[in-house]
Amino acid sequence: MGSILRLALKGNYNRLFCTVVDNSRNIPHVPVMVNEVVKFLKLKPNEVVIDMTFGSGGHSRRILQEQPDVTVIAVDRDPLAYSFAQELAQEFPSRVVPLLGKFSDLPKLLQDNGYNRNSIDSILFDYGCSSMQFDLPHRGFSVSKNGPLDMRMDGTRDPAIPTAAEVLSNAPEEDLYKIIKYYGEEKQARKIARAIIESRYLFKKLTTTEELADLVETIVENKGDKKKHVATKTFQALRIFVNNELNEINYGLLLARHYLKIGGRLVTITFHSLEDTIVKRHLMGNVIENAANPLPLKFNSHNFNLDIQDVSKIMENNWKMLHKHVIVPSFDEVEDNNRSRSAKLRAAVKVK
């Protein structure tokens, strides 16, 4: 309880966040490992490529510029990203198909636009948050920018998805502990969960990113990377939980195999071990052991169903790796774009 009292004495719980002006149109976004992405996609004329995580469109733009006859299906669950995709479609007429939805929405989205199974040439996944989400305080993703604890990639589009603040206000301590431990890989998850509960009942519910960051900072000592805030793992955990990211990644990779042609290429970029583990297991044909969600998600109501009649087909290894070792950013890229430092790229071709 001492940590909560110290935090209250600091006056952190009396702070108010400022109204944020949406300057997203001016936010620079640097796509990660774009040269490597183009290399492994090996684009050919008249191909159809799905950019499953469009974001600000950096990868898609490079793909369109690299091969003049390629069509890009631009998918994103974020309405702001969708608006960027619509703008890109005006810039490249008849070559961009903007689609708004999650990975799990893909079957309906593709069906509505005339694309069937085994009809796609390449699929790109660039997991995690985009720069525009981190850089806009009112989205609630950033540990360093004060704003409401939201973290919904869909924005306000789906009222069934809880905000991070709602999770912190309603989840029992044991569930908070598991969320932070498993999704944030945070060693001090137990102490953080206890502090959140103490705050909820003794002072006030956490509603802003600054309040949560300050709370974690009072109880977690930074023994590792001094450049990384001690609350980074807690923020990651909440973001993954709120957006059901691991289940979406798992399901999205099943869909990739479903829609790619034989010989179609898959390129993934991951930013932490939870994402990368799911990708590796899919590429090795070890899908059943993909514990995409080790927690009972009582605050998240997503359920996925894929029309696969024979479960053994899921276990078949349909992929051939296009490289021997995982691809990481060059030293120069990390120097120019610090957010690329933890990225890992994997590429494979569908062989059956």
Backbone hydrogen bonds, N-H to C=O, Kabsch-Sander energy under -0.5 kcal/mol:
donor,donor_aa,acceptor,acceptor_aa,energy
5,L,1,M,-2.0
6,R,2,G,-2.5
7,L,3,S,-1.9
8,A,4,I,-2.5
9,L,5,L,-2.4
10,K,6,R,-1.5
11,G,7,L,-0.6
11,G,8,A,-1.2
12,N,7,L,-1.3
14,N,11,G,-1.4
15,R,12,N,-1.2
22,D,20,V,-0.5
23,N,21,V,-1.2
26,N,23,N,-1.9
27,I,24,S,-1.4
34,V,31,P,-0.7
37,V,33,M,-2.2
38,V,34,V,-2.2
39,K,35,N,-2.1
40,F,36,E,-2.4
41,L,37,V,-2.1
42,K,38,V,-1.5
43,L,38,V,-0.5
47,E,44,K,-1.4
49,V,47,E,-0.5
49,V,71,T,-2.9
50,I,122,S,-2.5
51,D,49,V,-0.6
51,D,73,I,-2.4
52,M,50,I,-0.9
52,M,124,L,-2.4
54,F,75,V,-2.4
57,G,54,F,-2.5
61,R,57,G,-2.7
62,R,58,G,-1.6
63,I,59,H,-2.3
64,L,60,S,-2.6
65,Q,61,R,-2.1
66,E,62,R,-2.2
67,Q,63,I,-1.8
70,V,67,Q,-1.9
71,T,47,E,-2.8
72,V,95,R,-3.1
73,I,49,V,-3.1
73,I,71,T,-0.5
74,A,72,V,-0.8
74,A,97,V,-1.6
75,V,51,D,-2.7
75,V,73,I,-0.8
76,D,99,L,-1.6
82,Y,78,D,-2.3
83,S,79,P,-1.8
84,F,80,L,-1.7
85,A,81,A,-2.3
86,Q,82,Y,-2.1
87,E,83,S,-1.7
88,L,84,F,-2.3
89,A,85,A,-2.1
90,Q,86,Q,-1.2
91,E,87,E,-1.6
92,F,88,L,-2.4
95,R,92,F,-1.9
96,V,92,F,-0.6
97,V,72,V,-2.6
99,L,74,A,-3.2
101,G,76,D,-2.0
101,G,99,L,-0.6
105,D,102,K,-1.3
106,L,103,F,-1.8
108,K,105,D,-0.5
109,L,105,D,-2.1
110,L,106,L,-3.1
111,Q,107,P,-2.1
112,D,108,K,-2.6
113,N,109,L,-0.7
113,N,110,L,-0.7
114,G,111,Q,-1.5
115,Y,110,L,-2.7
118,N,258,H,-1.1
119,S,116,N,-0.9
119,S,259,Y,-1.1
120,I,259,Y,-2.4
121,D,48,V,-1.9
122,S,48,V,-1.5
123,I,265,R,-2.3
124,L,50,I,-2.8
125,F,267,V,-2.6
127,Y,269,I,-2.1
133,Q,130,S,-0.5
134,F,130,S,-1.9
135,D,131,S,-2.6
136,L,132,M,-0.7
139,R,136,L,-2.1
140,G,136,L,-0.5
140,G,137,P,-1.4
141,F,133,Q,-0.5
149,L,207,T,-2.5
150,D,148,P,-1.9
151,M,139,R,-2.8
153,M,151,M,-0.6
155,G,152,R,-1.5
157,R,154,D,-1.6
161,I,158,D,-1.7
164,A,150,D,-2.2
165,A,149,L,-2.3
167,V,163,T,-1.8
168,L,164,A,-2.4
169,S,165,A,-1.6
170,N,166,E,-1.3
171,A,167,V,-2.6
176,L,172,P,-2.3
177,Y,173,E,-2.5
178,K,174,E,-2.0
179,I,175,D,-2.6
180,I,176,L,-2.5
181,K,177,Y,-2.5
182,Y,178,K,-2.9
183,Y,178,K,-0.5
183,Y,179,I,-2.0
184,G,179,I,-0.6
184,G,180,I,-0.8
185,E,181,K,-0.8
186,E,180,I,-1.4
187,K,185,E,-0.6
189,A,186,E,-1.3
192,I,188,Q,-2.0
193,A,189,A,-2.7
194,R,190,R,-2.1
195,A,191,K,-2.1
196,I,192,I,-2.2
197,I,193,A,-2.0
198,E,194,R,-2.4
199,S,195,A,-2.5
200,R,196,I,-2.3
201,Y,197,I,-1.9
202,L,198,E,-2.6
203,F,199,S,-1.8
204,K,199,S,-0.9
209,T,147,G,-3.0
212,L,208,T,-1.8
213,A,209,T,-2.7
214,D,210,E,-2.7
215,L,211,E,-2.0
216,V,212,L,-2.4
217,E,213,A,-2.1
218,T,214,D,-1.4
218,T,215,L,-0.6
219,I,215,L,-0.6
219,I,216,V,-1.2
220,V,216,V,-1.8
221,E,219,I,-0.5
223,K,221,E,-1.1
226,K,224,G,-0.6
228,K,225,D,-1.3
232,T,229,H,-1.9
235,F,231,A,-2.4
236,Q,232,T,-2.4
237,A,233,K,-2.3
238,L,234,T,-2.1
239,R,235,F,-2.4
240,I,236,Q,-2.5
241,F,237,A,-2.3
242,V,238,L,-3.1
243,N,239,R,-2.0
244,N,240,I,-0.5
244,N,241,F,-1.0
245,E,240,I,-1.9
248,E,244,N,-2.0
249,I,245,E,-2.8
250,N,246,L,-2.4
251,Y,247,N,-2.7
252,G,248,E,-2.8
253,L,249,I,-2.0
254,L,250,N,-1.4
255,L,251,Y,-2.3
256,A,252,G,-1.9
257,R,253,L,-1.7
258,H,254,L,-1.5
259,Y,255,L,-2.3
260,L,256,A,-2.1
261,K,120,I,-2.7
263,G,350,K,-3.2
264,G,261,K,-2.5
265,R,121,D,-2.1
266,L,348,A,-3.1
267,V,123,I,-2.4
268,T,346,R,-2.9
269,I,125,F,-2.0
270,T,344,K,-2.5
276,D,272,H,-2.2
277,T,273,S,-2.6
278,I,274,L,-1.4
279,V,275,E,-2.0
280,K,276,D,-2.8
281,R,277,T,-2.2
282,H,278,I,-2.0
283,L,279,V,-2.4
284,M,280,K,-1.2
285,G,282,H,-1.4
286,N,281,R,-3.0
287,V,285,G,-0.6
290,N,287,V,-2.2
291,A,289,E,-1.7
292,A,290,N,-2.5
297,L,295,L,-0.9
298,K,296,P,-2.0
300,N,297,L,-1.7
308,I,306,L,-2.3
309,Q,307,D,-0.5
311,V,309,Q,-0.7
313,K,310,D,-1.7
314,I,311,V,-1.4
315,M,311,V,-0.8
316,E,312,S,-0.6
316,E,313,K,-0.6
318,N,316,E,-1.1
320,K,349,V,-2.1
322,L,347,A,-2.4
327,I,345,L,-2.3
334,V,330,S,-2.1
335,E,331,F,-2.2
336,D,332,D,-2.1
337,N,333,E,-3.0
340,S,337,N,-2.1
341,R,338,N,-1.7
343,A,340,S,-1.8
344,K,270,T,-2.0
345,L,327,I,-3.3
346,R,268,T,-2.3
348,A,266,L,-2.4
349,V,320,K,-2.4
350,K,264,G,-2.9
351,V,318,N,-3.2
351,V,349,V,-0.5
352,K,318,N,-0.7
